[in-house]
Amino acid sequence: MTVDAATDADAAIVDMALDVMKNAGVLAARAARFNPALFRVAQQRIEPNFTVPQTTISPVMRRFLFQIGYAAGPGHIYAAGSYVGFAFAWLVAGRAAVDAAFTARGVDIDQEATAIAARNLQHLDGSANIGVSVADALQDLQAPGPAIDLLFIDVDCPDRRKAAYAELAAIAAPRLSAGALVLAHDPLVPAFAEDFRRYFDWLDQSPAFGPTCTLPLDTCGISVTVTR
Ligand SMILES: C[S@@+](CC[C@H](N)C(=O)[O-])C[C@H]1O[C@@H](n2cnc3c(N)ncnc32)[C@H](O)[C@@H]1O
C-alpha cells in the first residue's frame, strides 16, 4: 500500500467526531485530541508494510480508529471479523502509542486472511501483545478471557451479511468492562440498514449499553456505544 497524505481536514473531522462522542457521554471529556505526528509514526509502519487485498477502511476512518485506541487507552481490544488486521491495526497502533500495558485479540473465520493478519501485525509496536486466531467470534466470545475494554465489530458473512451484530454484542456483554466502547463498522451502508436497525433496537432495549453515536465519517460510517 502507498502512504496516503495526512490532511488537516481529516484531522479536524476526527476531532469533531471525538467532540460528538464527548458531548453524548460516550467518551471521557479529557480524552486526547488527534495528534498528526503520532498518527504518522503508525501510518509509516502500517501502510507501506501491510498486505491488504481489499478494504473499505478509508483514510479518515484510519485516523479515527487510531485516535480511539490512543484516546480511550483500552487494556484489552477485541476485534470480531479482523480479516487481514487492517482496521484492527489502527486501533492497536493508537493504543501502543500510549504504552505497552495492553493486549489485543482479533478473530476471523477466514484462515487465509488470518495468516496475512498475523504477518501484517508483526510490523506494529507491541506486536508481542497482539494475537489473531481463526475462530467464529460468536463462539469465541463465549469462552473465558480477559475483560474487553474496546470491542470492534466488523463481521460480514456471505449469507447473513451484518445480521450477527446484535447477537455478537449480546454474547460479548458479559465480557465487557464497565465503560467499554463498542464500535460497529458500516451503519451507513444502505445494504446493511435492516441489520443495523436490529442492532440499534437491541442496544436501545439493553440497559447495560448507551448512549450511542453514529458517526458519518465516510460512506460506511461507524457507530460507537459504551457500557454503563
Ligand atoms: C468486512 S471484513 C472485515 C474487514 C476488516 N475489519 C478490515 O480491517 O478491513 C468481514 C470479515 O468478517 C469475517 N467473519 C464473518 N463472520 C464471522 C464470524 N462469525 N466470526 C469471525 N469472523 C467472521 C469474514 O471472514 C471477513 O474477513
The ligand as a Gaussian input file, in Angstrom:
#p B3LYP/6-31G(d) Opt

LIG

0 1
 C      -15.625000      -6.685000       6.147000
 S      -14.484000      -7.955000       6.560000
 C      -13.608000      -7.148000       7.843000
 C      -12.728000      -6.062000       7.332000
 C      -11.712000      -5.623000       8.330000
 N      -12.261000      -5.186000       9.588000
 C      -10.699000      -4.629000       7.827000
 O       -9.815000      -4.342000       8.575000
 O      -10.744000      -4.170000       6.671000
 C      -15.533000      -9.090000       7.375000
 C      -14.821000     -10.287000       7.965000
 O      -15.723000     -10.954000       8.839000
 C      -15.348000     -12.311000       8.860000
 N      -16.412000     -13.056000       9.550000
 C      -17.667000     -13.326000       9.118000
 N      -18.367000     -13.970000      10.068000
 C      -17.539000     -14.115000      11.136000
 C      -17.678000     -14.681000      12.433000
 N      -18.819000     -15.230000      12.821000
 N      -16.623000     -14.634000      13.287000
 C      -15.447000     -14.074000      12.897000
 N      -15.260000     -13.514000      11.678000
 C      -16.281000     -13.534000      10.818000
 C      -15.110000     -12.623000       7.396000
 O      -14.332000     -13.778000       7.239000
 C      -14.404000     -11.351000       6.931000
 O      -12.993000     -11.487000       6.945000

